[in-house]
């Protein structure tokens, strides 16, 4: 068996009135939040899908379906912790994760360090194993028009059984 595996995750949610904006497990001051069944944390959802994919597990929608009221408005950090528990049961350990958040507004730079620390804590990995970058799309597309936020994540996991 190959000792290292890579996974990629992507998520997107529409911005809407009346919800808090939660990214990377923290609430960011903004006049809109992300629409979704859970807290709609696109950053964590991309990480979850990347981790699940790297370990050969079903995707986030299969593991935590939006048809199940148990996940209604759930904190995505809880889902991330459950995912980390699942991959560790399969004898995988997180090497690192590299995340890109695509949002025209709000500016995320002041919040990145806190998001990295929060996610590292939830995943029980060193802070330096979580790297988050933010970018805009220069006014292009749905994120550029401020209609939503997207995130991509690449993770490296190690098979500790090898």
C-alpha positions as CSV (number, residue, x, y, z in Angstrom):
1,X,0.0,0.0,0.0
2,X,1.2,3.6,-0.7
3,X,1.9,5.3,2.6
4,X,0.8,8.8,1.5
5,X,-2.5,9.9,-0.2
6,X,-3.8,13.2,-1.5
7,X,-7.4,14.4,-1.5
8,X,-9.1,17.5,-3.0
9,X,-12.2,19.1,-1.8
10,X,-14.4,22.0,-3.1
11,X,-17.5,23.6,-1.7
12,X,-19.6,26.7,-2.5
13,X,-22.5,28.4,-0.7
14,X,-24.6,31.4,-1.6
15,X,-24.5,34.5,0.6
16,X,-27.8,35.4,2.2
17,X,-29.3,37.8,4.7
18,X,-30.0,36.8,8.3
19,X,-27.3,34.3,8.9
20,X,-23.9,34.6,10.5
21,X,-20.8,34.2,8.3
22,X,-18.9,31.2,9.6
23,X,-15.5,30.3,8.0
24,X,-12.9,28.1,9.4
25,X,-14.9,27.6,12.5
26,X,-15.0,31.2,13.5
27,X,-17.7,33.9,13.0
28,X,-16.6,36.8,10.9
29,X,-18.4,40.1,11.1
30,X,-20.3,40.7,7.9
31,X,-23.8,41.7,6.8
32,X,-24.6,38.3,5.3
33,X,-23.9,34.7,6.0
34,X,-23.8,31.5,4.0
35,X,-27.0,29.6,3.2
36,X,-27.0,25.9,3.9
37,X,-28.4,23.0,6.0
38,X,-25.6,23.2,8.5
39,X,-23.7,26.5,9.4
40,X,-22.6,26.3,5.7
41,X,-18.9,26.8,6.5
42,X,-17.5,26.3,3.0
43,X,-13.9,26.2,4.2
44,X,-14.5,23.3,6.5
45,X,-16.7,21.5,4.1
46,X,-14.0,21.6,1.4
47,X,-11.5,20.2,4.0
48,X,-13.9,17.4,5.0
49,X,-14.4,16.3,1.4
50,X,-10.6,16.4,0.8
51,X,-10.0,14.2,3.9
52,X,-12.7,11.8,3.0
53,X,-11.5,11.5,-0.6
54,X,-7.9,11.0,0.4
55,X,-8.9,8.1,2.7
56,X,-11.3,6.5,0.2
57,X,-14.4,7.3,2.2
58,X,-17.8,8.6,0.8
59,X,-18.2,12.3,0.3
60,X,-19.6,14.8,2.8
61,X,-23.1,14.6,1.4
62,X,-23.2,10.8,2.0
63,X,-21.6,10.9,5.5
64,X,-23.6,14.0,6.7
65,X,-26.6,14.3,4.5
66,X,-28.6,17.5,4.3
67,X,-31.8,15.4,4.5
68,X,-30.9,14.5,8.1
69,X,-32.2,17.0,10.7
70,X,-29.4,15.9,13.0
71,X,-27.2,18.1,10.9
72,X,-29.6,21.1,10.7
73,X,-27.6,24.2,11.7
74,X,-24.8,22.1,13.1
75,X,-21.4,23.6,13.7
76,X,-19.2,22.3,10.9
77,X,-16.4,21.9,13.5
78,X,-18.4,19.0,14.9
79,X,-18.5,17.4,11.4
80,X,-14.8,18.0,11.0
81,X,-14.0,16.4,14.3
82,X,-16.2,13.4,13.3
83,X,-14.3,13.2,10.0
84,X,-11.0,13.2,11.7
85,X,-12.2,10.4,14.0
86,X,-13.4,8.4,11.0
87,X,-10.1,8.7,9.1
88,X,-8.1,7.9,12.3
89,X,-10.2,4.7,12.7
90,X,-9.0,3.8,9.2
91,X,-5.4,4.4,10.4
92,X,-4.8,7.7,8.5
93,X,-3.1,10.7,10.0
94,X,-3.3,14.3,8.6
95,X,0.0,15.5,7.2
96,X,-1.1,18.9,6.1
97,X,-4.0,20.8,4.4
98,X,-3.7,23.7,2.0
99,X,-7.0,25.7,1.6
100,X,-7.9,28.6,-0.7
101,X,-11.1,30.6,0.1
102,X,-12.5,32.7,-2.8
103,X,-14.5,35.7,-1.6
104,X,-14.8,39.2,-2.9
105,X,-15.9,40.5,0.5
106,X,-15.3,40.5,3.4
107,X,-11.5,40.8,3.6
108,X,-10.4,37.6,5.3
109,X,-6.7,38.4,6.0
110,X,-7.3,39.6,9.6
111,X,-9.1,36.3,10.4
112,X,-6.8,33.7,8.8
113,X,-4.5,33.0,11.8
114,X,-7.5,32.4,14.1
115,X,-9.1,30.1,11.5
116,X,-5.9,28.1,11.2
117,X,-5.6,27.8,15.0
118,X,-9.3,26.7,15.3
119,X,-9.0,24.1,12.6
120,X,-5.7,22.7,13.9
121,X,-7.3,22.4,17.4
122,X,-10.3,20.6,16.0
123,X,-8.2,18.2,13.9
124,X,-5.6,17.7,16.7
125,X,-2.7,18.7,14.4
126,X,0.0,21.4,14.8
127,X,-1.0,24.9,13.7
128,X,1.5,24.7,10.8
129,X,-0.3,21.7,9.3
130,X,-3.2,24.1,8.4
131,X,-2.5,26.7,5.7
132,X,-5.3,29.1,4.6
133,X,-5.1,31.6,1.8
134,X,-7.8,34.0,0.6
135,X,-8.3,35.5,-2.8
136,X,-10.8,37.4,-4.8
137,X,-11.9,36.9,-8.4
138,X,-11.4,40.5,-9.4
139,X,-15.1,41.0,-9.6
140,X,-15.7,38.1,-12.0
141,X,-18.2,35.2,-11.6
142,X,-20.6,34.6,-8.7
143,X,-17.9,35.1,-6.0
144,X,-16.7,38.2,-7.7
145,X,-20.2,39.6,-7.7
146,X,-20.5,38.9,-4.0
147,X,-23.2,36.2,-4.5
148,X,-21.3,33.5,-2.7
149,X,-18.1,32.1,-1.3
150,X,-16.1,29.1,-2.5
151,X,-13.2,27.1,-1.1
152,X,-10.8,24.5,-2.4
153,X,-8.6,22.3,-0.2
154,X,-5.8,19.8,-0.9
155,X,-4.8,17.5,1.9
156,X,-2.0,15.0,2.4
157,X,-2.6,12.0,4.7
158,X,-0.3,9.3,5.8
159,X,-1.4,5.6,6.2
160,X,-0.1,4.8,9.7
161,X,-0.7,1.1,9.1
162,X,2.1,0.9,6.6
